[in-house]
Amino acid sequence: MLGKQTHRMQCGMMYNDLDPELMRARQKTMALTTAYAQSYSQSPAKREALLAKILGKIGKNVHFEPTFRCEFGKNISIGDNVWIGAAVHINQGGTIGDNTVIGSGSVVTHDISSNVVAYGDPCRVVRKITAADKTGYDPTKI
């Protein structure tokens, strides 16, 4: 069962940020994001396992450039094949669709659709990713 302040936060209402339940959740998430930041040189599987503990939903082949931080994380959903640049802020949670690139320094304030390049403050879709973007590059064949 959600605490009153967690419910208020998830509904977009004013809430007490110093509520003990929220403080515990924030501390847990911050410890996990620190572990994720320190795992940069480790396998993608290990890094994605850490993200799975942080985020509400995590797809396959998700990469955050350093340093990823969030307060709670469970209100964030990330699709497959997503690359998120350095110093991106995801405010209020939301969804980032499959096959999407979020440029460094962006502030994501709403859902971002699939198959797009998006960046800015606030983050906005700049263009669709099309067949012309496919180069045939396959790092497993090098």
Contact map, one row per residue, 1 for C-alpha under 8 A:
1110000000000000000000000000000000000000000000000000000000000000000000000000000000000000000000000000000000000000000000000000000000000000000000
1111011000000000000000000000000000000000000000000000000000000000000000000000000000000000000000000000000000000000000000000000000000000000000000
1111111000000000000010000000000000000000000000000000000000000000000000000000000000000000000000000000000000000000000000000000000000000000000000
0111111100000000000000000000000000000000000000000000000000000000000000000000000000000000000000000000000000000000000000000000000000000000000000
0011111110000011101001000000000000000000000000000000000000000000000000000000000000000000000000000000000000000000000000000000000000000000000000
0111111111000010000011000000000000000000000000000000000000000000000000000000000000000000000000000000000000000000000000000000000000000000000000
0111111111100000000000000000000000000000000000000000000000000000000000000000000000000000000000000000000000000000000000000000000000000000000000
0001111111111110000000000000000000000000000000000000000000000000000000000000000000000000000000000000000000000000000000000000000000000000000000
0000111111111110000000000000000000000000000000000000000000000000000000000000000000000000000000000000000000000000000000000000000000000000000000
0000011111111000000000000000000000000000000000000000000000000000000000000000000000000000000000000000000000000000000000000000000000000000000000
0000001111111000000000000000000000000000000000000000000000000000000000000000000000000000000000000000000000000000000000000000000000000000000000
0000000111111100000000000000000000000000000000000000000000000000000000000000000000000000000000000000000000000000000000000000000000000000000000
0000000111111110000000000000000000000000000000000000000000000000000000000000000000000000000000000000000000000000000000000000000000000000000000
0000000110011111000000000000000000000000000000000000000000000000000000000000000000000000000000000000000000000000000000000000000000000000000000
0000110110001111100000000000000000000000000000000000000000000000000000000000000000000000000000000000000000000000000000000000000000000000000000
0000100000000111111000000000000000000000000000000000000000000000000000000000000000000000000000000000000000000000000000000000000000000000000000
0000100000000011111001100000000000000000000000000000000000000000000000000000000000000000000000000000000000000000000000000000000000000000000000
0000000000000001111101100000000000000000000000000000000000000000000000000000000000000000000000000000000000000000000000000000000000000000000000
0000100000000001111111100000000000000000000000000000000000000000000000000000000000000000000000000000000000000000000000000000000000000000000000
0000000000000000011111110000000000000000000000000000000000000000000000000000000000000000000000000000000000000000000000000000000000000000000000
0010010000000000001111111000000000000000000000000000000000000000000000000000000000000000000000000000000000000000000000000000000000000000000000
0000110000000000111111111100000000000000000000000000000000000000000000000000000000000000000000000000000000000000000000000000000000000000000000
0000000000000000111111111110000000000000000000000000000000000000000000000000000000000000000000000000000000000000000000000000000000000000000000
0000000000000000000111111111000000000000000000000000000000000000000000000000000000000000000000000000000000000000000000000000000000000000000000
0000000000000000000011111111100000000000000000000000000000000000000000010000000000000000000000000000000000000000000000000000000000000000000000
0000000000000000000001111111110000000000000000000000000000000000000000110000000000000000000000000000000000000000000000000000000000000000000000
0000000000000000000000111111111000000000000000000000000000000000000000000000000000000000000000000000000000000000000000000000000000000000000000
0000000000000000000000011111111100000000000000000000000000000000000000000000000000000000000000000000000000000000000000000000000000000000000000
0000000000000000000000001111111110000000000000000000010000000000000001111000000000000000000000000000000000000000000000000000000000000000000000
0000000000000000000000000111111111000000000000000000000000000000000011100000000000000000000000000000000000000000000000000000000000000000000000
0000000000000000000000000011111111100000000000000000000000000000000000000000000000000000000000000000000000000000000000000000000000000000000000
0000000000000000000000000001111111110000000000000100110000000000000000000000000000000000000000000000000000000000000000000000000000000000000000
0000000000000000000000000000111111111000000000000000010000000000000111000000000000000000000000000000000000000000000000000000000000000000000000
0000000000000000000000000000011111111100000000000000000000000000000010000000000000000000000000000000000000000000000000000000000000000000000000
0000000000000000000000000000001111111110000000000100000000000000000000000000000000000000000000000000000000000000000000000000000000000000000000
0000000000000000000000000000000111111111000000100110000000000000000100000000000000000000000000000000000000000000000000000000000000000000000000
0000000000000000000000000000000011111111000000000000000000000000011100000000000000000000000000000000000000000000000000000000000000000000000000
0000000000000000000000000000000001111111100000000000000000000000000000000000000000000000000000000000000000000000000000000000000000000000000000
0000000000000000000000000000000000111111110001100000000000000000000000000000000000000000000000000000000000000000000000000000000000000000000000
0000000000000000000000000000000000011111110000100000000000000000010000000000000000000000000000000000000000000000000000000000000000000000000000
0000000000000000000000000000000000000111111000000000000000000000000000000000000000000000000000000000000000000000000000000000000000000000000000
0000000000000000000000000000000000000011111101100000000000000000000000000000000000000000000000000000000000000000000000000000000000000000000000
0000000000000000000000000000000000000000111111100000000000000000000000000000000000000000000000000000000000000000000000000000000000000000000000
0000000000000000000000000000000000000000011111110000000000001000000000000000000000000000000000000000000000000000000000000000000000000000000000
0000000000000000000000000000000000000000001111111000000000000000000000000000000000000000000000000000000000000000000000000000000000000000000000
0000000000000000000000000000000000000010011111111100000000000000000000000000000000000000000000000000000000000000000000000000000000000000000000
0000000000000000000000000000000000010011011111111110000000000000000000000000000000000000000000000000000000000000000000000000000000000000000000
0000000000000000000000000000000000000000000111111111000001011100000000000000000000000000000000000000000000000000000000000000000000000000000000
0000000000000000000000000000000000000000000011111111100000000000000000000000000000000000000000000000000000000000000000000000000000000000000000
0000000000000000000000000000000100110000000001111111110000000000000000000000000000000000000000000000000000000000000000000000000000000000000000
0000000000000000000000000000000000010000000000111111111001000000000000000000000000000000000000000000000000000000000000000000000000000000000000
0000000000000000000000000000000000000000000000011111111111000000000000000000000000000000000000000000000000000000000000000000000000000000000000
0000000000000000000000000000000100000000000000001111111000000000000000000000000000000000000000000000000000000000000000000000000000000000000000
0000000000000000000000000000100110000000000000000111111100000000000000011100000000000000000000000000000000000000000000000000000000000000000000
0000000000000000000000000000000000000000000000000011111111000000000000001111110000000000000000000000000000000000000000000000000000000000000000
0000000000000000000000000000000000000000000000000001011111000000000000001111100000000000000000000000000000000000000000000000000000000000000000
0000000000000000000000000000000000000000000000000001001111100000000000000101111000000000000000000000000000000000000000000000000000000000000000
0000000000000000000000000000000000000000000000010011001111110100000000000000111100000000000000000000000000000000000000000000000000000000000000
0000000000000000000000000000000000000000000000000000000011111100000000000000011110000000000000000000000000000000000000000000000000000000000000
0000000000000000000000000000000000000000000000010000000001111100000000000000001110000000000000000000000000000000000000000000000000000000000000
0000000000000000000000000000000000000000000100010000000000111110000000000000000111000000000000000000000000000000000000000000000000000000000000
0000000000000000000000000000000000000000000000010000000001111111000000000000011111110000000000000000000000000000000000000000000000000000000000
0000000000000000000000000000000000000000000000000000000000001111100000000000000001110000000000000000000000000000000000000000000000000000000000
0000000000000000000000000000000000000000000000000000000000000111111100000000000000111100000000000000000000000000000000000000000000000000000000
0000000000000000000000000000000000000000000000000000000000000011111100000000000000111110000000000000000000000000000000000000000000000000000000
0000000000000000000000000000000000001001000000000000000000000001111100000000000000001110000000000000000000000000000000000000000000000000000000
0000000000000000000000000000000000001000000000000000000000000001111110000000000000000110000000000000000000000000000000000000000000000000000000
0000000000000000000000000000000010011000000000000000000000000001111111000000000000000111000000000000000000000000000000000000000000000000000000
0000000000000000000000000000010011000000000000000000000000000000001111100000000000000000100000000000000000000000000000000000000000000000000000
0000000000000000000000000000110010000000000000000000000000000000000111111000000000000000110000000000000000000000000000000000000000000000000000
0000000000000000000000000100110000000000000000000000000000000000000011111000000000000000000000000000000000000000000000000000000000000000000000
0000000000000000000000001100100000000000000000000000010000000000000001111110000000000000000000000000000000000000000000000000000000000000000000
0000000000000000000000000000100000000000000000000000011100000000000001111111000000000000000010000000000000000000000000000000000000000000000000
0000000000000000000000000000000000000000000000000000011110000000000000011111100000000000000010000000000000000000000000000000000000000000000000
0000000000000000000000000000000000000000000000000000001100000000000000011111100000000000000111000000000000000000000000000000000000000000000000
0000000000000000000000000000000000000000000000000000001110000000000000001111110000000000010011100000000000000000000000000000000000000000000000
0000000000000000000000000000000000000000000000000000001111000000000000000111111000000000000011110000000000000000000000000000000000000000000000
0000000000000000000000000000000000000000000000000000001011100100000000000001111101000000000000111100000000000000000000000000000000000000000000
0000000000000000000000000000000000000000000000000000000011110100000000000000111111000000000000111110000000000000000000000000000000000000000000
0000000000000000000000000000000000000000000000000000000001111100000000000000011111000000000000001110000000000000000000000000000000000000000000
0000000000000000000000000000000000000000000000000000000000111100000000000000001111100000000000000111000000000000000000000000000000000000000000
0000000000000000000000000000000000000000000000000000000000001110000000000000011111110000000000011111110000000000000000000000000000000000000000
0000000000000000000000000000000000000000000000000000000000000111100000000000000011111000000000000001110000000000000000000000000000000000000000
0000000000000000000000000000000000000000000000000000000000000111100000000000000001111101000000000000111100000000000000000000000000000000000000
0000000000000000000000000000000000000000000000000000000000000001110000000000000000111111000000000000111110000000000000000000000000000000000000
0000000000000000000000000000000000000000000000000000000000000001111100000000000000011111000000000000001110000000000000000000000000000000000000
0000000000000000000000000000000000000000000000000000000000000000111100000000000000001111100000000000000111000000000000000000000000000000000000
0000000000000000000000000000000000000000000000000000000000000000000100000000000000011111110000000000011111110000000000000000000000000000000000
0000000000000000000000000000000000000000000000000000000000000000000011000000000000000011111000000000000011110000000000000000000000000000000000
0000000000000000000000000000000000000000000000000000000000000000000001000001000000000001111111000000000000111000000000000000000000000000000000
0000000000000000000000000000000000000000000000000000000000000000000000000000000000000000111111000000000000111100000000000000000000000000000000
0000000000000000000000000000000000000000000000000000000000000000000000000010000000000000011111000000000000001100000000000000000000000000000000
0000000000000000000000000000000000000000000000000000000000000000000000001111100000000000011111100000000000001100000000000000000000000000000000
0000000000000000000000000000000000000000000000000000000000000000000000000011100000000000011111110000000000001110000000000000000000000000000000
0000000000000000000000000000000000000000000000000000000000000000000000000001111000000000000011111000000000000111100000000000000000000000000000
0000000000000000000000000000000000000000000000000000000000000000000000000000111001000000000001111101000000000011110000000000000000000000000000
0000000000000000000000000000000000000000000000000000000000000000000000000000011101000000000000111111000000000001111000000000000000000000000000
0000000000000000000000000000000000000000000000000000000000000000000000000000011111000000000000011111000000000000111000000000000000000000000000
0000000000000000000000000000000000000000000000000000000000000000000000000000001111000000000000001111100000000000011100000000000000000000000000
0000000000000000000000000000000000000000000000000000000000000000000000000000000011100000000000011111110000000000111111000000000010000000000000
0000000000000000000000000000000000000000000000000000000000000000000000000000000001111000000000000011111000000000000111000000000000000000000000
0000000000000000000000000000000000000000000000000000000000000000000000000000000001111001000000000001111101000000000011100000000000000000000000
0000000000000000000000000000000000000000000000000000000000000000000000000000000000011101000000000000111111000000000011110000000000000000000000
0000000000000000000000000000000000000000000000000000000000000000000000000000000000011111000000000000011111000000000000100000000000000000000000
0000000000000000000000000000000000000000000000000000000000000000000000000000000000001111100000000000001111100000000000111000000000000000000000
0000000000000000000000000000000000000000000000000000000000000000000000000000000000000011100000000000011111110000000000111110000000000000000000
0000000000000000000000000000000000000000000000000000000000000000000000000000000000000001111000000000000011111000000000111110000000000000000000
0000000000000000000000000000000000000000000000000000000000000000000000000000000000000001111000000000000001111110000000001111000000000000000000
0000000000000000000000000000000000000000000000000000000000000000000000000000000000000000011111000000000000111110000000000110000000000000000000
0000000000000000000000000000000000000000000000000000000000000000000000000000000000000000001111100000000000011111000000000000000000000000000000
0000000000000000000000000000000000000000000000000000000000000000000000000000000000000000000001110000000000011111100000000000000000000000000000
0000000000000000000000000000000000000000000000000000000000000000000000000000000000000000000000111000000000000111110001000001100000000000000000
0000000000000000000000000000000000000000000000000000000000000000000000000000000000000000000000111101000000000011111100000000000000000000000000
0000000000000000000000000000000000000000000000000000000000000000000000000000000000000000000000011111000000000001111100000000000000000000000000
0000000000000000000000000000000000000000000000000000000000000000000000000000000000000000000000001111000000000000111110000000000111000000000000
0000000000000000000000000000000000000000000000000000000000000000000000000000000000000000000000000011100000000000111111000000111110000000000000
0000000000000000000000000000000000000000000000000000000000000000000000000000000000000000000000000001111000000000001111100000111110000000000000
0000000000000000000000000000000000000000000000000000000000000000000000000000000000000000000000000001111000000001000111110011111000000000000000
0000000000000000000000000000000000000000000000000000000000000000000000000000000000000000000000000000011111100000000011111111110000000000000000
0000000000000000000000000000000000000000000000000000000000000000000000000000000000000000000000000000001011100000000001111111000000000000000000
0000000000000000000000000000000000000000000000000000000000000000000000000000000000000000000000000000000011110000000000111111000000000000000000
0000000000000000000000000000000000000000000000000000000000000000000000000000000000000000000000000000000001111000000000111111000000000000000000
0000000000000000000000000000000000000000000000000000000000000000000000000000000000000000000000000000000001111000000001111111100000000000000000
0000000000000000000000000000000000000000000000000000000000000000000000000000000000000000000000000000000000010001000001111111110000000000000000
0000000000000000000000000000000000000000000000000000000000000000000000000000000000000000000000000000000000000001000111100011111100000000000000
0000000000000000000000000000000000000000000000000000000000000000000000000000000000000000000000000000000000000000000111100001111100000000000000
0000000000000000000000000000000000000000000000000000000000000000000000000000000000000000000000000000000000000000000111000000111110000000000000
0000000000000000000000000000000000000000000000000000000000000000000000000000000000000000000000000000000000000000001110000000111111000000000000
0000000000000000000000000000000000000000000000000000000000000000000000000000000000000000000000000001000000000000001110000000001111101000000000
0000000000000000000000000000000000000000000000000000000000000000000000000000000000000000000000000000000000000000001000000000000111111100000000
0000000000000000000000000000000000000000000000000000000000000000000000000000000000000000000000000000000000000000000000000000000011111100000000
0000000000000000000000000000000000000000000000000000000000000000000000000000000000000000000000000000000000000000000000000000000001111110000000
0000000000000000000000000000000000000000000000000000000000000000000000000000000000000000000000000000000000000000000000000000000011111110000000
0000000000000000000000000000000000000000000000000000000000000000000000000000000000000000000000000000000000000000000000000000000001111111100000
0000000000000000000000000000000000000000000000000000000000000000000000000000000000000000000000000000000000000000000000000000000000011111100000
0000000000000000000000000000000000000000000000000000000000000000000000000000000000000000000000000000000000000000000000000000000000000111110000
0000000000000000000000000000000000000000000000000000000000000000000000000000000000000000000000000000000000000000000000000000000000000111111000
0000000000000000000000000000000000000000000000000000000000000000000000000000000000000000000000000000000000000000000000000000000000000001111111
0000000000000000000000000000000000000000000000000000000000000000000000000000000000000000000000000000000000000000000000000000000000000000111111
0000000000000000000000000000000000000000000000000000000000000000000000000000000000000000000000000000000000000000000000000000000000000000011111
0000000000000000000000000000000000000000000000000000000000000000000000000000000000000000000000000000000000000000000000000000000000000000011111
0000000000000000000000000000000000000000000000000000000000000000000000000000000000000000000000000000000000000000000000000000000000000000011111
